[in-house]
Amino acid sequence: MYSKTLKGPGGESLKPRNPDLPAEEWNRYGGLLKYEAHPTVFPAGLAAFQKKVDLPLITHNRWIDPESPYHQHYDISGMAAVDPKFWKEIMGYTSSANVVTYEQDWLNVIYKYSPVLGSPHGGRRFH
């Protein structure tokens, strides 16, 4: 469980996933704010949780929300990270916690709202 917003991919307002639980960032349906195990759910972090359960992990991710601080640090087109440095950070984080599968979900939404993905060569020229 990671930090998400309460906005849908089209900017529509959303409600918490489960109204019986706290309306914290981990209990939301919106886009990604920060891809780290939320400290309320995993107080010692993802790697410590993995060591405690002693099982390999599978993680999931959504689109990058316009409010995400990742926009200030990486090249992001709409809702898609097109910066290899972003992916290096995410894969480094997950591999440090023995994650064996990373699922990038919502690809249809990411494609729809990320203009560079529809351009030839992802908007980049290869030589």
C-alpha positions as CSV (number, residue, x, y, z in Angstrom):
1,M,0.0,0.0,0.0
2,Y,1.5,3.3,-1.2
3,S,0.4,6.9,-1.2
4,K,-2.4,7.8,-3.7
5,T,-4.7,10.7,-4.3
6,L,-8.5,11.0,-4.3
7,K,-8.6,11.9,-8.0
8,G,-9.3,9.6,-10.9
9,P,-7.3,9.7,-14.1
10,G,-9.6,12.3,-15.6
11,G,-9.4,14.5,-12.5
12,E,-12.7,13.3,-11.1
13,S,-13.1,13.2,-7.3
14,L,-13.1,9.8,-5.7
15,K,-14.0,8.5,-2.3
16,P,-11.8,6.3,-0.1
17,R,-11.6,2.6,-1.0
18,N,-13.1,1.5,2.2
19,P,-15.2,4.1,4.1
20,D,-14.8,2.0,7.3
21,L,-11.1,2.6,7.4
22,P,-9.1,5.8,7.9
23,A,-9.1,8.1,4.8
24,E,-5.3,8.1,4.7
25,E,-3.3,8.1,1.5
26,W,-3.1,4.2,1.4
27,N,-6.9,3.9,1.4
28,R,-7.5,5.7,-1.9
29,Y,-8.3,4.8,-5.5
30,G,-6.4,7.6,-7.1
31,G,-3.1,8.0,-8.9
32,L,0.3,7.4,-7.4
33,L,1.9,10.1,-5.2
34,K,4.9,8.1,-3.9
35,Y,5.8,4.5,-4.5
36,E,6.9,3.5,-1.1
37,A,5.2,1.2,1.5
38,H,3.0,3.5,3.5
39,P,4.3,3.8,7.1
40,T,0.9,3.4,8.6
41,V,0.5,0.0,7.1
42,F,4.2,-1.0,7.0
43,P,5.8,0.9,9.9
44,A,9.2,-0.7,9.5
45,G,9.1,-0.6,5.7
46,L,8.6,-3.1,2.8
47,A,11.9,-4.9,3.2
48,A,11.3,-5.5,6.9
49,F,7.8,-6.8,6.2
50,Q,9.2,-9.2,3.6
51,K,11.7,-10.5,6.0
52,K,9.0,-11.0,8.6
53,V,6.7,-13.0,6.3
54,D,9.7,-14.7,4.6
55,L,8.0,-14.9,1.2
56,P,8.7,-13.2,-2.1
57,L,6.5,-10.2,-2.8
58,I,4.4,-9.1,-5.8
59,T,3.7,-5.3,-6.0
60,H,1.3,-3.2,-8.1
61,N,1.3,0.4,-9.3
62,R,-1.1,2.8,-11.0
63,W,-0.7,5.9,-13.1
64,I,1.5,8.8,-11.8
65,D,-0.9,11.5,-10.5
66,P,-0.3,15.1,-11.6
67,E,0.2,16.0,-7.9
68,S,3.0,13.5,-7.5
69,P,6.4,15.0,-6.6
70,Y,7.9,12.6,-9.2
71,H,7.0,15.3,-11.8
72,Q,9.7,17.5,-10.3
73,H,12.4,14.8,-10.4
74,Y,11.8,12.8,-13.5
75,D,10.7,13.1,-17.1
76,I,7.0,12.2,-17.1
77,S,4.6,12.5,-20.0
78,G,1.1,12.9,-18.6
79,M,0.9,9.9,-16.4
80,A,3.8,7.9,-17.7
81,A,7.3,7.9,-16.5
82,V,9.5,8.0,-19.6
83,D,12.7,8.6,-17.6
84,P,15.0,5.6,-17.0
85,K,16.0,7.1,-13.7
86,F,12.5,6.8,-12.4
87,W,12.4,3.1,-13.3
88,K,15.8,2.5,-11.8
89,E,14.6,4.0,-8.5
90,I,11.4,1.9,-8.5
91,M,13.1,-1.3,-9.4
92,G,15.9,-0.7,-6.9
93,Y,13.3,-0.1,-4.2
94,T,11.3,-3.2,-5.0
95,S,14.3,-5.5,-5.5
96,S,15.7,-4.4,-2.1
97,A,12.5,-5.9,-0.6
98,N,12.7,-9.2,-2.5
99,V,9.9,-8.2,-4.8
100,V,9.8,-10.8,-7.6
101,T,7.0,-9.3,-9.7
102,Y,6.1,-5.7,-10.3
103,E,2.8,-5.1,-12.1
104,Q,2.3,-1.8,-13.9
105,D,-1.5,-1.7,-14.0
106,W,-3.8,0.8,-15.7
107,L,-1.8,0.8,-18.9
108,N,-4.8,1.8,-21.0
109,V,-5.3,4.9,-18.8
110,I,-1.6,5.7,-18.8
111,Y,-1.5,5.4,-22.6
112,K,-4.6,7.6,-23.0
113,Y,-3.3,10.4,-20.8
114,S,0.4,10.3,-21.9
115,P,0.8,11.9,-25.3
116,V,4.5,10.9,-25.8
117,L,3.5,7.2,-25.7
118,G,1.5,7.6,-28.9
119,S,4.3,9.3,-30.9
120,P,6.8,7.5,-33.0
121,H,9.7,6.1,-30.8
122,G,8.0,7.6,-27.7
123,G,8.8,11.1,-28.8
124,R,12.6,10.4,-28.8
125,R,14.9,10.0,-31.7
126,F,17.2,7.0,-31.8
127,H,20.6,7.1,-33.6
